[in-house]
Every structure is written in structure tokens, then in C-alpha cells.
């Protein structure tokens, strides 16, 4: 137990905040696109992503076993699930963008069953314990369990939204393949980690900038039911659950709390109804927030001084009695200058006083 003003290590700071206790200062995390990580390494004279996190005093570390490698055939990259990407020209150069998933033309459940689905026997867990040991004193996050959007990218997002209405058995089959894998993978990773995982995170985007993507009946069956199943599993192991969804999701925050979600990410303040003050007032006693520093208008467009000031305002608002982890409202994009990233993580922006 820490007394007021006593310094905490990163893990203690994060867990205190998740448990709605006042930390010594605001805990923080860093999410960024690959190109931003490369630029930060150069600008901060860091030789690795870990060195970047250390330079910015980031409290959280992510671990992962080693999954089967992606393959590239005729310029198309495919992962173990059948998601596919192609290089696309952008203002920042060539970037991998999603293309037609491997099951986009499936006509029935038999077509889905014919795909060589991955199993946990194909995953290498041998290095996980050493990864955890290396990050002693940091909060350990693990997961990336997408149980609707990723199946949709394999099946085709338009297809799966139609399937929700007329091919429910196909959606049920896809979800069971994904969820059952994530649960077994969680247990194996917990064992490999010496049971030292603090937070498991699941994800699937539920909202656009203005509204929810699906109606309530569909959400009850395809979102809340599998999410509660995952929450029950991780809570039995003493692990907290973080759920990631972009967009305007205020309407379903009570449902996410009822499912057992401990932390909501990424708190997109530019989306309708997602203003931090209102969310803290209405839900702050029941759920913690991770994110909240706007990547759409604040980080890419404002001065470092404005970024630091707004970060401090949001951090104090959301973390006065705990319940907040400072982080961008999604992966920082290439349009955000390094100076603004540094400003977000300045110590004065992370103090509670």
C-alpha cells in the first residue's frame, strides 16, 4: 500500500488506476503506426521500439507468442486467418491496405469449414516467460482478440453484415473458430508467462464517427455474448479485460460494463457523444478509460504547447480518482510531428496537480 505522494513503479501505477485508485501520476501507453515508430527511433536516437518507450517513460508493455508467419504471394500478404493486404500508394508512400479476404466468395458453411484454420499447436510460446521477465516492473498487456471485425475482414465486411441477417449459422461458425482459439491461446500464454499477465485485450469496432454499426439484436448476439464469454475466462484467472472499439459507442457503454469490460479503449473524443467529461461523469465509477488524446485534430494540427495543455486537461479530468491510462485515441498517424508526440508525454502533462 502506497501513501499519498509516494512513487510507484509502472505496474503499480497502471493497476492502481485501473482499480480506480489515485496513482502517483497518470499512467501512459503509446500506440503508433509502423512508420511513426521508425521515425521516433530516428528522432529520439533510439535503437528499438523498447528504447522509444523507455525514452518517453511508457508504463505498459505488450507481449505476444509467435504466431505462424504471414505469407506473400504475387504481392498479396495473407495472415493465418486469411486476412489479406496489398501495397497501396498513399501520400506517405506505399502502405499495406486490406483487400479481399480469403473467404469472401464462400457460399455456405462447408466452404468455411474447408479453410485450414490455425490451431494453438502452431504457435510458439517458448519465449513468453523471458519477455515477461525482461519487463519486470511494467504492466503486461496481451491479447488482440478480434471476434467480429477480423472474421469480417476474412469474409468481407459487407458480406458478414449481410450474413448477420440471412446466414446466421455462417457467422456463428466463424465466431466460434476465432473465440475458441483466443481462449485456448489465452490459457497457454498465461501458463507460459508464469501467470503474470495484467490485462487481456479484445477488440472489434462497433461505431462510426456518428453512430453504431449494428442494431441491438445483432449486438446482443454477435458482440455482447462472445465478449462476456471472454471476460468470464480472463476474470477467473485474475486478469483485467480491456475492450477496443473506435467510434461513437457511448450508447453501449452500460452493456460493455455489464459484460465485464474493465477498461474501454480508445475513447475517441472527436466521435459523437464521446466527450471525456461526460463519459467520466456517467461511467467513470464503473469502467476505466485508455486513450482520449485526439489523433484527428489535436495531435496532427496543433502546436506542442497546445498538445501538452490539452493532454494535461484530459488527464486530470479522467484520472483524478484513478480510472485512466493516457494514450492516443488510436495509433498515432504519420501526420503527427515528433514534437507533438513528445509534448503529449511531457511529465508536466502527466501530473495530477
Secondary structure, DSSP 8 states (H G I E B T S, - for coil): ---TT----HHHHHHHHHTT---SS-EE---B-HHHHHHHHHHTT-SSHHHHHHHTT--EEE---B----EEETTEEE-TT--EEEEEEETTEEEEEEE--TTTT--SHHHHHTS----GGGSB-TTHHHHHHHTTTSEEEEEEEESSHHHHHHH-HHHHHHHHHH-HHHHHHHHHHHHHHHHHHHHHHHHHTTT---EEEEE---B-SSSBSS-HHHHIIIIIHHHHHHHHHHHHTT-EEEEE--S--GGGHHHHHHHT--EEEE--TTSTT--HHHHHHHHTTT-EEEEEE-TTTHHHHS-HHHHHHHHHHHHHHHHTTS-EEEEESSSB-TTS-HHHHHHHT-HHHH---
